[in-house]
């Protein structure tokens, strides 16, 4: 009797499997006829599909943005605790570093300017009047218990005496922790910004504590490129991380000259924070982006490619830290984003991603009082968080948002001339 029951049970299992295989074969036949399935497949179906659908499966982390760990919207929150002199343009805070956690609180460093006037341009600048928002600056820092309310602690790295690197301005800093010490890398301006092409190689200061005191190295650690090279005039936004046992320092430069600047990103590596740094032979390694914002992700490096270039408004990923590909397309990305990255310096082989950081907004009240303010951004570019509200693919703005991006005078004149020509035909 038991044998008979077992035989009947086995036969039923075989019959169900056969039916299932038959159904799968029918679905496979149907797919081969060219009908993409209603239920969106997580894996690329074994049928001939369009180039667009090929990209959807081959180019991104997942075929749906909602499942893509490197796709996110970005939310912004006004910071508390920082004064801007009624936004008259005499005080700026911009280009924040990565955020770190030490001594029971968060730390961030940033470009700070306090001058008698707002920026006046290269032709009108003096020893006290800035040419640009990042001219005549020092590097300050602030701390926070919650990431929303910040207390400014004062200057970390002041401008050194002439002719040391950065005597005109020190700006756009970022932080590295290496073997128990801290290093701030920054642009060291040797002339007022805008007079030529921003002569600002990378300098560094170091300390035993994030609270300082900071000792300037007073040497160029990453020089501008040779004449005729893409980075001959500037090394902007130095951004260090620890990867593959080395210091990977990413940077941006402007090439091609005015008025058609092309901004791209490069990489320099070193075994010692004070150098020597070796620029990668494949530079530039990212063909777009106005600033550098990167973080360890899984076994590679992810990058926020913000503004400028064919691939602006993308999140990109590289398995080797050099060859980057688009992982997602998004909007409203943080300007000069400095994320909180707990594993930025651990040489992790399993980068967990980011959920928040500090960035900036510029020209708050118009260009006549040009300055920048620090802000907090939040996102879900993390393997440890699942926030569906960050994964939506639409952003609603009020009409006023779009009207602020209206036609300028030159464009209105052109349209008026076109209308006049049509009316005279």
C-alpha positions in Angstrom: 0.0 0.0 0.0 2.8 2.4 0.9 4.6 1.6 -2.3 1.4 2.4 -4.3 1.0 5.7 -2.5 4.6 6.6 -3.2 4.2 5.7 -6.9 1.1 7.8 -7.3 2.8 10.7 -5.5 5.8 10.5 -7.7 3.6 10.3 -10.8 1.8 13.4 -9.7 5.0 15.3 -9.3 6.3 14.2 -12.7 2.9 15.2 -14.3 3.0 18.7 -12.7 6.6 19.2 -13.8 5.6 18.2 -17.3 2.7 20.7 -17.3 4.9 23.4 -16.0 7.6 22.7 -18.7 4.8 22.7 -21.3 3.5 26.1 -20.0 7.1 27.5 -20.0 7.6 26.3 -23.5 4.3 28.0 -24.6 5.5 31.2 -23.0 8.9 30.9 -24.6 7.2 30.3 -28.0 5.0 33.4 -27.4 8.1 35.5 -26.5 9.9 34.3 -29.6 7.0 35.7 -31.7 8.2 39.2 -30.6 5.7 40.1 -27.8 7.5 41.6 -24.8 5.8 40.2 -21.7 3.4 42.3 -19.6 5.1 41.2 -16.4 8.4 42.9 -16.6 11.2 40.4 -16.4 14.0 40.9 -13.9 16.4 39.2 -16.3 16.8 40.0 -20.0 14.5 37.7 -21.9 15.9 35.3 -24.5 14.3 37.1 -27.5 15.3 39.7 -30.0 14.7 43.1 -28.3 15.4 46.7 -29.3 18.6 48.6 -28.6 16.7 50.6 -25.9 15.7 47.4 -24.1 19.2 46.0 -24.5 20.5 49.1 -22.7 17.9 48.8 -20.1 19.3 45.4 -19.1 23.0 45.8 -19.9 23.9 49.4 -18.9 22.1 49.9 -15.6 22.3 48.2 -12.2 18.7 47.0 -12.6 16.2 47.3 -15.4 13.7 49.3 -13.2 14.9 52.4 -11.4 13.0 51.2 -8.3 15.3 48.2 -8.1 18.5 50.1 -9.0 20.7 50.5 -5.9 22.5 53.4 -7.7 19.4 55.4 -8.6 17.9 58.0 -6.2 16.2 61.3 -6.0 17.7 63.9 -3.8 16.0 65.8 -1.0 17.3 69.0 0.6 17.1 70.5 4.1 18.2 74.0 5.2 20.9 73.9 7.8 20.7 75.6 11.2 23.4 77.4 13.1 25.3 79.3 10.3 25.0 83.0 9.7 25.3 84.7 6.3 25.2 88.4 7.1 21.6 88.7 5.7 22.8 87.2 2.5 24.5 90.4 1.4 27.3 88.5 -0.4 30.1 89.2 2.0 30.1 85.7 3.6 30.2 82.5 1.7 30.4 78.8 2.6 30.8 76.4 -0.2 32.4 73.2 -1.6 32.1 71.1 1.6 34.3 68.1 2.2 33.1 64.6 2.9 31.5 64.3 6.3 33.2 62.2 8.9 32.2 61.0 12.3 34.8 61.4 15.1 34.8 62.2 18.8 31.1 61.6 19.0 30.1 64.2 16.3 30.1 64.9 12.6 32.7 67.1 11.0 32.7 69.0 7.7 35.3 71.3 6.2 34.5 74.0 3.6 35.6 77.1 1.7 34.8 80.2 3.7 35.0 83.8 2.5 34.4 87.0 4.6 35.2 90.1 2.6 34.0 93.7 2.6 32.2 93.3 -0.7 30.7 90.5 -2.8 32.9 89.2 -5.7 33.6 92.0 -8.2 35.3 90.1 -11.1 39.0 89.7 -12.0 39.4 93.2 -13.3 38.1 94.9 -10.2 39.6 92.6 -7.5 42.2 93.8 -5.0 44.0 92.3 -2.0 40.7 92.6 -0.1 38.0 92.6 -2.9 37.4 89.1 -4.3 37.3 88.3 -8.0 35.1 85.3 -7.5 33.1 83.5 -4.7 36.1 81.3 -4.0 38.7 84.1 -4.0 40.4 85.3 -0.8 39.1 82.3 1.1 40.2 80.2 4.1 39.2 76.7 5.0 36.8 76.5 8.0 35.1 73.6 9.7 31.9 72.9 11.7 30.6 70.1 13.8 27.2 68.6 14.5 25.4 66.1 16.6 22.6 65.3 14.2 23.7 66.5 10.7 21.1 69.3 10.7 22.3 71.9 13.2 25.9 72.9 12.9 28.3 74.9 15.0 31.1 76.6 13.2 34.4 76.0 15.0 36.5 78.5 13.0 39.4 78.4 10.7 41.2 75.1 10.0 43.6 76.2 7.3 44.2 79.9 6.7 45.8 81.3 3.6 49.6 81.1 4.0 52.1 83.9 3.5 53.1 84.7 0.0 54.7 83.0 -2.0 53.5 79.7 -0.4 51.0 77.5 -2.2 47.6 79.0 -1.7 48.7 82.5 -0.7 45.8 84.1 -2.7 43.1 81.6 -1.6 42.7 78.1 -0.2 39.5 76.5 -1.3 37.5 73.3 -2.2 39.0 71.1 0.4 38.4 67.4 1.2 39.5 65.1 4.0 41.5 61.9 4.2 42.1 59.7 7.3 45.2 57.6 6.9 47.0 55.6 9.6 45.6 57.6 12.5 46.3 61.0 11.0 44.1 63.5 9.1 44.9 65.3 5.8 43.1 68.2 4.2 43.7 68.5 0.4 42.7 71.8 -1.2 43.2 74.1 -4.2 46.0 76.5 -3.6 45.4 79.6 -5.7 48.5 81.5 -6.8 46.6 84.4 -8.4 43.1 85.8 -8.4 40.6 83.4 -10.0 39.7 84.4 -13.5 42.8 86.2 -14.5 44.0 83.4 -16.7 42.9 79.8 -16.1 42.9 79.5 -12.3 46.5 78.7 -11.3 45.6 76.4 -8.4 47.6 73.1 -7.9 46.8 70.9 -5.0 48.2 71.5 -1.6 47.8 69.6 1.7 47.8 70.2 5.5 47.9 67.5 8.2 47.0 67.0 11.8 46.7 64.3 14.5 43.1 65.3 15.3 40.2 66.5 13.1 40.2 69.6 15.4 43.8 70.4 14.4 46.1 72.1 14.7 46.8 71.7 11.0 50.4 71.9 9.7 50.7 73.1 6.1 53.0 71.0 3.9 53.8 74.1 1.8 54.5 72.1 -1.3 52.6 71.2 -4.4 51.4 67.6 -4.1 49.6 67.4 -7.4 50.8 69.9 -10.0 48.9 71.3 -13.0 49.5 69.4 -16.2 52.2 70.3 -18.8 51.4 72.9 -21.4 48.9 71.6 -23.9 47.5 68.9 -21.6 43.9 68.8 -20.5 44.7 69.9 -16.9 47.4 72.4 -17.7 45.7 75.3 -15.8 44.0 73.8 -12.9 43.5 70.9 -10.6 40.1 71.4 -8.9 38.2 69.5 -6.2 40.8 67.1 -4.9 38.8 64.1 -3.5 40.8 61.3 -1.7 39.7 57.8 -0.7 41.5 54.7 0.2 41.2 52.0 -2.4 43.3 48.9 -3.2 45.7 49.8 -0.5 46.5 53.2 -2.0 45.3 56.8 -1.9 43.0 57.4 -4.8 42.6 61.1 -5.3 40.1 62.2 -7.9 40.0 65.7 -9.3 38.4 67.9 -12.0 39.9 70.2 -14.5 38.7 72.7 -17.1 40.0 72.2 -20.7 39.4 73.7 -24.1 39.4 77.3 -22.9 36.7 80.0 -22.7 33.9 80.3 -23.7 33.5 76.6 -24.4 35.0 75.0 -21.3 34.9 71.2 -21.1 35.0 69.8 -17.6 36.2 66.3 -17.0 37.7 64.3 -14.1 41.0 62.6 -13.5 42.7 60.4 -11.0 46.1 60.5 -9.2 47.3 57.8 -6.8 49.9 57.6 -4.1 51.2 55.3 -1.3 51.8 58.3 1.0 49.5 61.2 1.7 52.3 63.7 1.0 53.0 62.0 -2.3 54.4 61.6 -4.8 51.1 61.3 -6.6 51.0 59.7 -10.1 48.4 60.8 -12.5 46.6 57.9 -14.2 47.7 57.3 -17.9 44.1 57.1 -19.0 43.1 60.5 -17.7 40.5 61.9 -17.9 38.6 58.9 -16.6 35.2 60.6 -16.4 34.1 62.8 -19.3 31.7 65.0 -17.5 30.9 66.6 -14.2 31.4 70.0 -12.5 32.6 68.6 -9.2 34.0 65.3 -7.7 31.7 63.2 -5.5 32.6 59.5 -5.2 32.2 56.7 -2.7 33.0 53.0 -2.4 30.3 50.7 -3.6 30.4 47.0 -3.5 33.9 46.2 -4.8 34.3 49.3 -6.9 33.7 53.1 -6.9 30.5 55.0 -7.6 30.5 58.6 -8.8 27.9 61.4 -8.9 28.5 63.2 -12.2 27.0 66.6 -11.5 26.3 69.2 -14.1 28.4 69.8 -17.3 29.1 67.4 -20.1 27.3 64.8 -22.1 26.8 62.5 -19.1 25.7 65.1 -16.5 23.0 64.1 -14.1 24.2 60.5 -14.0 25.4 58.1 -11.3 28.3 56.1 -12.6 30.1 52.9 -11.5 33.5 51.5 -12.0 34.6 48.0 -11.0 38.3 49.2 -10.9 38.1 52.8 -10.0 39.2 53.9 -13.5 36.7 52.8 -16.1 33.3 54.3 -15.3 29.9 53.5 -16.9 26.5 55.1 -16.4 24.5 53.2 -13.7 21.5 55.5 -13.6 20.1 58.9 -14.7 18.6 61.3 -12.2 17.9 65.0 -11.5 18.5 67.7 -8.9 21.8 66.3 -7.9 23.8 68.0 -5.1 26.2 70.7 -6.2 29.7 69.9 -4.8 28.3 67.1 -2.7 30.2 65.9 0.3 28.6 62.7 1.5 28.9 61.0 4.8 30.9 57.8 3.9 31.7 55.6 6.9 33.9 53.3 4.8 35.7 56.0 2.7 39.0 55.2 4.3 38.7 51.5 5.3 39.8 50.1 1.9 36.6 48.1 1.9 35.8 45.4 -0.6 32.1 45.8 0.1 31.2 49.5 -0.1 27.8 50.1 1.4 27.0 53.4 -0.3 25.6 56.7 1.0 22.3 58.2 2.3 23.2 61.9 3.1 25.8 64.6 3.0 26.4 68.4 2.7 26.3 70.4 -0.5 25.8 74.0 -1.5 23.5 76.4 -3.3 24.9 79.5 -5.1 23.8 83.1 -5.9 21.1 82.9 -3.3 19.9 86.5 -4.0 21.3 87.0 -7.5 24.7 87.6 -8.9 25.2 91.1 -7.5 25.4 89.5 -4.0 26.9 86.3 -5.2 27.7 83.8 -2.4 26.9 80.2 -1.5 25.2 78.5 1.4 25.7 75.0 2.8 22.7 72.7 2.7 22.0 69.0 3.6 21.0 66.5 1.0 19.5 63.0 1.5 19.2 60.1 -0.9 19.1 56.3 -1.1 22.3 55.2 -2.8 22.8 52.6 -0.1 22.8 48.8 0.1 21.5 49.0 3.7 18.5 51.3 3.1 15.3 50.7 1.1 13.4 54.0 0.8 10.8 53.8 -2.0 10.1 57.5 -1.7 13.7 58.2 -2.9 13.2 55.9 -5.9 10.4 57.7 -7.6 11.2 58.9 -11.2 9.2 62.1 -11.3 9.7 65.4 -9.5 6.9 68.0 -9.4 7.8 71.7 -9.4 5.5 74.7 -9.2 5.2 76.8 -12.4 7.3 79.6 -10.8 10.2 77.2 -10.7 10.2 76.9 -14.5 9.5 80.6 -15.1 12.7 81.5 -13.2 14.5 79.7 -16.1 12.9 81.9 -18.7 14.3 83.4 -21.9 17.1 86.0 -21.6 17.1 89.3 -23.4 19.2 88.1 -26.3 16.8 85.2 -26.9 13.7 87.4 -26.8 15.3 89.7 -29.3 16.1 86.8 -31.7 12.5 85.6 -31.4 11.1 89.1 -32.1 13.3 89.4 -35.2 12.1 86.0 -36.4 8.5 87.1 -35.9 9.1 90.4 -37.7 10.7 88.6 -40.7 7.7 86.2 -40.9 5.2 89.1 -40.8 7.1 91.0 -43.6 6.9 88.0 -46.0 
